[in-house]
């Protein structure tokens, strides 16, 4: 089942499986949220990054955000970051390790957004919060020491929101976006792909998990055809911001991520596609344990810097 996985990744997966950690869809929403927080929240913060947390106005109430700023330099640009978790799970804590890495390695001000979650707040509520946070950062840049224009980024469902925010900004004359960083993103409601067939049982993310996430996110299956939910169905990607798309070989989302990178590139959007055949969904959360994850993070940072210089 694990043939072809990077050896360190395989050992990590085997340790995960040995602990008997259940699949997300088998848990209640409350239990799944508590488990993700426990598994992915870091135990400490490096002294090289300062952290500040507060709330900003949102379309249906305050949106908590957390700012990560390198202590030893003025942030040279700004990255608005949306966490993963299938639009159902995830907090500012569960994504903190990635935000700390990006802030310390890139010298950017990273703004992590705690958008509303489904099923209590289905589509388009998380997207509305994501767009509101981008607008607030763009409009209040001076007050938080942000540099314009901002970039958007996210993992998994957060990658979906980052891509959808970029599309929404283009369609409705929203804030200028420098680039989009889409890390193993969800891009399509359909699960009729080879990677879903190959990795229906995981590791770490299964077809049943994704079906649960989509069923929780969408108020109706019909909404799965909406390009702001399934960004791969965007009729015309022309004019979207430059993109970096990261995909993993052992991930049900692999093929839709590759397809979106290809669509952007074919539409003339400057696109960097980073693919790791031996990696699993969520690889960037284990940079301190897996050399391939460290390599992937280093290439993400290099791609960000390269896009900024274009």
C-alpha positions in Angstrom: 0.0 0.0 0.0 2.9 2.4 0.8 5.2 1.3 -2.0 6.8 4.4 -3.5 6.4 6.6 -0.5 9.5 8.5 0.6 11.1 6.2 3.3 10.9 8.9 6.1 7.3 9.7 5.1 6.5 6.0 5.1 7.8 5.6 8.7 5.8 8.6 9.7 2.6 7.2 8.2 3.3 3.8 9.9 3.7 5.5 13.3 0.4 7.4 12.7 -1.4 4.2 11.8 0.1 2.3 14.8 -1.5 4.9 17.1 -4.9 4.0 15.7 -5.8 7.6 14.9 -9.3 7.4 13.3 -10.2 8.8 9.9 -11.8 12.3 10.1 -15.2 11.3 8.8 -15.7 8.7 11.5 -15.6 11.3 14.2 -18.1 14.0 15.3 -17.3 17.5 14.2 -16.3 18.5 17.8 -14.1 15.4 18.2 -12.4 15.9 14.8 -11.6 19.5 15.6 -10.2 18.7 19.0 -8.0 15.9 17.5 -6.6 18.1 14.8 -5.7 20.8 17.2 -4.0 18.3 19.5 -2.0 16.7 16.6 -0.8 19.8 14.8 -0.5 22.7 17.3 3.2 23.4 18.0 4.5 23.3 21.5 6.6 26.4 21.3 7.4 29.4 19.1 10.9 30.5 17.9 12.2 33.8 19.4 12.9 35.0 15.8 9.2 35.7 15.1 6.9 38.0 17.1 3.2 37.1 17.3 0.2 39.3 17.7 -3.5 38.3 17.7 -6.7 40.3 17.5 -10.0 40.4 15.6 -11.1 42.4 12.6 -14.6 43.2 11.3 -16.3 40.4 9.3 -19.5 40.1 7.3 -21.2 38.3 10.2 -19.1 39.2 13.2 -15.4 39.5 14.2 -12.8 37.4 12.4 -9.8 36.4 14.6 -6.4 36.8 12.9 -2.9 36.2 14.0 0.1 38.2 12.7 3.6 36.6 12.5 6.4 39.1 11.9 10.2 38.4 11.8 11.7 40.3 14.7 15.0 41.2 13.1 13.7 43.0 9.9 10.9 44.9 8.5 8.5 42.6 6.8 9.3 43.0 3.1 5.9 41.8 1.9 2.6 40.4 3.2 1.1 36.9 3.0 -2.6 36.3 4.0 -2.8 32.7 5.0 -5.9 30.4 5.2 -5.7 27.1 7.2 -6.7 23.7 5.9 -9.1 21.2 7.5 -11.8 20.7 4.8 -13.6 23.9 5.8 -14.7 22.0 8.9 -11.5 21.7 11.0 -8.6 23.9 11.8 -7.7 26.9 14.0 -5.0 29.5 14.2 -3.1 27.1 16.5 -3.3 24.0 14.1 -1.7 25.9 11.3 0.8 27.9 13.4 3.8 25.8 12.6 3.5 26.5 8.8 2.9 30.2 9.4 6.0 30.4 11.7 8.1 28.7 9.0 6.9 31.0 6.3 7.4 34.2 8.3 10.9 33.2 9.5 12.1 31.9 6.2 10.7 34.6 3.9 10.9 37.7 6.0 7.2 38.2 5.2 4.4 39.4 7.5 2.1 36.4 7.7 -1.6 37.1 8.5 -3.3 33.9 9.5 -7.1 34.0 9.2 -9.6 32.1 11.5 -12.5 32.0 9.1 -15.9 30.6 10.0 -16.3 26.8 9.6 -18.8 24.5 8.2 -21.2 22.8 8.8 -22.4 25.6 11.1 -21.4 28.1 8.4 -21.5 26.5 4.9 -20.4 27.9 1.6 -19.9 30.8 0.9 -19.4 31.9 4.6 -15.7 30.7 4.8 -15.0 32.4 1.5 -16.8 35.6 2.6 -14.5 35.8 5.7 -11.4 35.0 3.6 -12.2 37.8 1.2 -13.1 40.2 4.0 -9.7 39.5 5.7 -7.8 40.2 2.5 -9.7 43.4 2.0 -9.1 44.5 5.6 -5.4 43.8 5.4 -5.2 45.7 2.1 -7.1 48.7 3.5 -5.3 48.8 6.8 -1.8 47.9 5.7 -0.2 50.9 7.3 -1.7 50.2 10.8 -0.1 46.7 10.9 3.1 47.4 9.0 2.0 45.4 6.0 3.5 45.9 2.6 1.2 46.0 -0.5 0.2 44.3 -2.6 -0.5 41.2 -0.5 -0.2 37.6 -1.5 -2.7 34.8 -0.5 -1.8 31.3 0.5 -3.3 28.2 2.1 -3.1 24.4 2.5 -5.8 22.1 1.3 -9.2 23.8 1.9 -7.2 26.9 2.7 -5.6 26.6 -0.8 -9.1 26.4 -2.2 -10.0 29.6 -0.4 -6.8 31.4 -1.5 -7.6 30.4 -5.1 -11.2 31.4 -4.8 -10.3 34.8 -3.2 -8.0 35.5 -6.1 -10.8 34.7 -8.5 -13.2 36.8 -6.6 -10.9 39.7 -6.5 -10.4 39.6 -10.3 -14.2 39.2 -10.9 -15.3 42.0 -8.6 -12.4 44.5 -8.7 -11.1 43.4 -5.3 -7.7 44.1 -3.8 -4.6 43.6 -5.9 -3.0 40.3 -5.2 0.7 39.8 -5.8 0.7 36.0 -6.0 -1.2 32.9 -4.9 0.4 30.0 -3.0 -1.7 26.9 -3.3 -0.5 24.0 -1.2 -2.1 20.6 -2.0 -5.3 22.6 -2.8 -8.8 21.3 -3.1 -9.9 22.5 -6.5 -12.9 20.4 -7.6 -16.1 18.9 -6.1 -15.7 15.8 -8.3 -13.8 12.8 -7.0 -13.7 11.1 -10.4 -9.9 11.2 -10.7 -7.1 8.7 -10.8 -5.6 9.9 -7.6 -8.9 9.4 -5.8 -9.0 5.9 -7.1 -5.3 5.3 -6.2 -5.6 6.8 -2.7 -9.2 6.3 -1.7 -8.0 4.8 1.6 -5.3 7.4 2.2 -2.8 7.6 3.8 -3.8 10.5 6.1 -6.6 11.7 3.9 -9.3 9.4 2.3 -12.1 9.6 -0.2 -14.6 9.3 2.6 -13.0 12.2 4.5 -13.2 14.4 1.4 -16.9 13.4 0.8 -17.6 14.4 4.5 -15.8 17.7 4.1 -17.7 18.6 0.9 -21.0 17.5 2.3 -20.4 19.7 5.3 -19.2 22.7 3.2 -21.8 22.8 0.5 -25.5 23.8 1.4 -26.4 21.8 -1.7 -24.5 19.5 -4.1 -25.5 21.9 -6.9 -23.1 24.4 -5.3 -20.2 22.1 -6.3 -20.4 23.5 -9.8 -19.9 27.0 -8.6 -16.4 28.2 -9.6 -15.9 29.9 -6.2 -16.3 26.4 -4.6 -14.7 24.3 -7.4 -12.0 26.7 -8.8 -11.0 24.2 -11.4 -14.4 24.9 -13.1 -13.5 28.6 -13.6 -14.5 29.3 -17.2 -11.5 31.6 -17.8 -8.4 31.8 -15.5 -6.9 34.6 -17.6 -5.5 37.4 -15.5 -5.3 35.7 -12.2 -2.2 36.4 -10.1 1.0 34.3 -10.5 0.7 31.0 -8.8 2.8 28.4 -7.0 0.9 25.1 -6.8 2.3 22.2 -4.7 1.0 18.7 -5.2 1.8 15.3 -3.5 1.9 11.9 -5.2 0.1 10.0 -2.4 -2.8 12.4 -2.1 -6.4 12.0 -3.3 -6.2 15.7 -4.3 -3.1 15.2 -6.5 -4.8 15.2 -9.9 -7.1 18.1 -9.3 -4.1 20.2 -8.1 -2.1 19.3 -11.2 -5.1 20.1 -13.4 -5.5 23.5 -11.8 -1.8 24.3 -12.2 -2.1 23.2 -15.9 -5.2 25.4 -16.5 -3.5 28.4 -15.0 -0.4 27.9 -17.1 -2.4 27.3 -20.3 -4.2 30.6 -19.6 -1.0 32.5 -19.5 -0.8 32.8 -15.7 2.8 32.5 -14.6 2.7 29.2 -12.7 5.3 27.2 -10.8 4.2 23.6 -10.1 6.1 21.8 -7.4 5.3 18.0 -7.3 6.6 15.5 -4.8 5.8 11.9 -5.9 6.8 10.4 -2.6 4.9 12.8 -0.3 1.5 12.7 1.4 -1.2 15.3 2.0 -0.1 17.6 4.7 3.6 17.2 4.1 4.6 20.8 5.1 3.5 20.2 8.7 6.4 17.9 9.3 9.5 19.8 8.2 11.2 19.0 11.5 10.8 15.3 11.0 11.1 14.6 7.3 13.8 15.7 4.9 11.4 15.7 2.0 9.1 18.1 3.8 12.1 20.4 4.5 13.0 20.3 0.8 9.4 21.1 -0.1 9.3 24.1 2.2 12.6 25.4 0.9 11.3 25.2 -2.7 8.0 26.9 -1.7 10.0 29.8 -0.2 12.2 29.9 -3.3 9.2 29.9 -5.6 7.6 32.8 -3.6 10.8 34.8 -3.9 11.1 34.0 -7.6 7.5 35.1 -8.3 8.1 38.4 -6.4 11.0 39.1 -8.7 9.1 38.6 -11.9 
